[in-house]
Structures are given as C-alpha cells and as structure tokens.
C-alpha cells in the first residue's frame, strides 16, 4: 500500500496541471476570436467611412484607392503589313477532256485514274479492223491507178492519146493517194495518246464499249501551266490588283513561296458576292492540280505604324481606349484604331509610341488607379 501511494499522488498532480493548461489555452482562443470580431467590425467601419469621405471628396478617394499590381509593355513603332488571307485551289490551263475521233469498239485501255503519263503515251485503243481493210483495198486500187497513169504519161509524152485521158488517169491516182492518207490518219486516231505530260483524272469509257467521234474518253490534266484560283470578297474590289505581291502556303507539303497576282476577275458572283483572282504559280515539284493553298495578298502597308496587341483595346460609349501608366497611376487613353492583322492593331490616333501600356491587370484598373509595376 505504501508503494502505490506516491504513484497515485503524482498522477493527481499531473491531471491538475493538464487541466490548468487546457483552461489557459481555451481562454486565449476565446480572446483571439473576440479580437478578430472586433477587427472585422473595425474594418467594416473604416471602409464605410472611406466610402462616405470619397463621395464627399473625390480626390481623397483617388488617393486612398489601393494599388493594383500590373505588368507593362511598350507600343511598337515600325513596319506594319496587312494581308488578305483566302483559300485557293491549284488549277491547270491544260485541263482537257479527251474524246474519240473515230467510230469503233474499245478493245484496250491502258490508263487508270490517277496515272501520270508522258506526252504521246498510249491511253487506249479502238478497233481499227474496218479501217485496215479499207486501206488494203485503196492500196490495191492505187497500185493499178499508178500503173495506168505511168503508161498514159508515156503515151502523152509521145503525143499519143488525148489530154483528157492523161488528166483522168492523173486525177484517179491523186484521189486514191488522198483517200489512203485519210485512212492512215483515221487509223492513227484509233490509238488514244496523251496530248502532253499530265495525270489521268478520270476514265470515262469501258472496255468493249462502242464509241463515236466526240464521245468523252478521259479527263486529263497537264502538269504544266498551273495557277491558283481563289474567291475574294467584293469589298476588296479596287484594293487587290494585278501585280500585287502574294505569299502562298501549301499546308499539305509545308511549302511556301512568293509570287504575284496574274489576273483579277471583272464579274461579281451574285451567289456569294465574290470575284475571281488568279495567281501565277511557277513550276514546282510535288504541287499538283486541285491542291489546297492559302494565299496572303498584301493590301496595305505602313513604314512607321504604332501597333499594340488587339486584346489591350477596350471600348466604352465614347469609343476605343487603352490604359497607360503615368506617374504611378493608370490613365485611360482614347485611341483610333486602323487595321488589324493577326491580333496586332495599328493605332492611327491617340498614341505616338512613347507611352507605357498596362498589360497584365488591364481589366482590374480604371482611370486614376494607383498601380505597382511587377518587375
């Protein structure tokens, strides 16, 4: 019993000390909470007083306003170019429909759609059996006519026979020669050949089909004499003209080049209110007809333009404005904007390029706000 008594007394003492510490912490927490409430009430009272004084004294309100943390940038002064951007398509002036020139049945087609061929390469053949038979017959007749003409000519040289006989023999021979030449021409046209280097866009005929002169056989597009055609809005009439510089981009092959406008259409399409523009395209590898391109046509330039990012320009009932930093305060500066290209706007009135513009934080400031510039 004597052994446990000191231990019991120590536990009682520790419990008493612990309870005393808990009471002290609780009291301090209550005091802290009370002071926070007093501070909140005091802040509310201060803000109310500041508002009342600001209404009576605007200058006090401007001076008492809290500073806003902002970043700044300077307007750029220099070359500013504006471009009209439109989508165009590569076309060929050698876009032709190859048609049949003789009657016959198609007995061979060597071309397929998308096939690239050289000038003179065989695309198809039409049955020429009837023409060949006619050629054999005419050749036999011509052989006899030549024999008769030669004999008649010798007799005429000896002044034997009449001139009429000589002329009839000569005319017969020459007529048969012309007929034979015509048949040879027809026979050559039974072989359909590529008129120039290009691509077979489509094959219209089928094997065994009977064709007549004028029957469409192939749509053929040449690889040379390419140009780009695009539609421009009618509001650019008089702005874009022949000889204007053009930057062309081919997204599919990641290729760029500079060229010029070669022709401007003189008619407005009533359906979409556009006019045609043609752009000269030099011969280029990998550029094919019907390829999509993006045209950037320069329609305006200024050597000493003042430009700012488009997002900094705000509007109110009086017009466009930006915020500048002057003597530690933000100032509303009304401006007159010019053209905008790729989020950059030319300022034609209101800025001279020496100002400091509010960048980040421009929507948190107003006219006369105190500002701190972030470093």
HELIX and SHEET records of a PDB file:
HELIX    1   1 UNK A    2  UNK A   56  1                                  55    
HELIX    2   2 UNK A   58  UNK A   64  1                                   7    
HELIX    3   3 UNK A  129  UNK A  157  1                                  29    
HELIX    4   4 UNK A  163  UNK A  188  1                                  26    
HELIX    5   5 UNK A  234  UNK A  236  5                                   3    
HELIX    6   6 UNK A  310  UNK A  312  5                                   3    
SHEET    1   A 2 UNK A  68  UNK A  70  0                                        
SHEET    2   A 2 UNK A 371  UNK A 373  1                                        
SHEET    1   B 2 UNK A  72  UNK A  74  0                                        
SHEET    2   B 2 UNK A 356  UNK A 358 -1                                        
SHEET    1   C10 UNK A 314  UNK A 316  0                                        
SHEET    2   C10 UNK A 319  UNK A 326 -1                                        
SHEET    3   C10 UNK A 329  UNK A 341 -1                                        
SHEET    4   C10 UNK A 344  UNK A 349 -1                                        
SHEET    5   C10 UNK A 292  UNK A 309 -1                                        
SHEET    6   C10 UNK A  76  UNK A  92 -1                                        
SHEET    7   C10 UNK A 226  UNK A 233 -1                                        
SHEET    8   C10 UNK A 274  UNK A 280 -1                                        
SHEET    9   C10 UNK A 255  UNK A 264 -1                                        
SHEET   10   C10 UNK A 245  UNK A 250 -1                                        
SHEET    1   D 4 UNK A  95  UNK A  99  0                                        
SHEET    2   D 4 UNK A 216  UNK A 222 -1                                        
SHEET    3   D 4 UNK A 198  UNK A 203 -1                                        
SHEET    4   D 4 UNK A 116  UNK A 117 -1                                        
SHEET    1   E 4 UNK A 191  UNK A 193  0                                        
SHEET    2   E 4 UNK A 122  UNK A 126 -1                                        
SHEET    3   E 4 UNK A 104  UNK A 109 -1                                        
SHEET    4   E 4 UNK A 210  UNK A 211 -1                                        
END                                                                             
